[in-house]
Amino acid sequence: MKVLLFGRNPATVSRVTAALSAAGFAADGVASEEAVLARLGLVDALVLGAGVVGELRERVTAAAVRHGVVWVQGPHILPERDGLEYVRTEILPLLAERGTHEGRHPR
């Protein structure tokens, strides 16, 4: 499954994107609205960081829905928390709840 992570903190985006990749996803991470909007047609799922809020969140999630992309929003990750553990315990359950799975056909 192709997953795009959109977060406001580039260091956190990098860390969580690496953890998504380690968990078996084809993952990419971005830290700007323009970048996330440009990639939505190329992914199966969008993970929003906890800092993506308000009108920004509304614009991005509306675009995801238009592209048929499932989206979830992860909770805040503390700097000392292991990224892979965060992905396994926080993000994967959210993706499963939204009906995504590893066997989905790639775009």
N, C-alpha and C positions, 0 to 999 in steps of 0.2 A: 504494500500500500504506500502511496506517495502522500507524505504529510508535510505541510508547511507550518512552521511556527512563526508567529508574529508577536514580538514583544518590544517593549520600549527601552530596555537595557541591553546594549549589544553584548556585554560579557555574559549575561544570563542567557540570552538567545543562543550564543555559541555553545555554552555548557549544556543546555537542555537539548539543542539540536544534536550534539554529539551523543547524548544519552538516548535519544530517539533512534539514531542510527545503530547504536549498540544493541538496542532492543529489537532490531530487525526491520526497521522501517527505512524506506528511501526518504530521507528527511532533508529539508532545507530550512534555513531560518533567515528572517528579515527583520529590520528594525524601522522601516518606514512605510507609511501608508501607500505610497506610490509603488513600492516593490511588492507589497502583498497583493494589491489590486492587479498588478501585471501578471502575477503567477497563478491566480485562482483557477483559471481554466486548465491548468496542468496538474492539479493535485486532486486527491480523493478526500482529504480531510484537512481542516485548518484548526490549529491549536492557538488560542489567544492567551497571552500572558496576562497576569492579574492587573497590570497597569494599563491595559487597553480598555478604556472606559468611556462613558458619555457618548457624544456625537461621533467620535472616532469609531467606537465599537459598533454603533448603529450603522454607519456607512459600510464598514468592512463586513459585518454579518449579513447585511442586505445583499451585498455583492456576492458573498459566498452562496447564499440561497439562490440567487439568479443563476449561478454557475452549477447548481446541484451539488455543492460541496458541503459535507457535514462539518459542523464546527462545534468546538467545545472550548470552555475557558478554564484554565488551570488556576489553582490557588497560588498565592505568593510562595516563592521558594526562598528559604533562608540561604545565605551564602555558604554556610557550613554544611548544608544538607547534600548528600550524595545525589548527583543528577540521575543516575540510573534507577536508584531506589525511588526517587520522586516520580519518574516516568512510570515505573511499574505499579506504584501504589496510588498515584493521583491521576495520571493522564490515561493510562490504559483502561481503567474501569469507566472513565467518562466516555471514551471512544466506543467501548463495548455497549454501554448504555444507549448510545445514539445509533447503534446498529451497524457500525463498521466492523470489518474483520479482515484478517490477513489474506483471505482468499478472494477478495474483491478484484475484479478485473482492472488492470492498470489503464490509465488514460493515455 
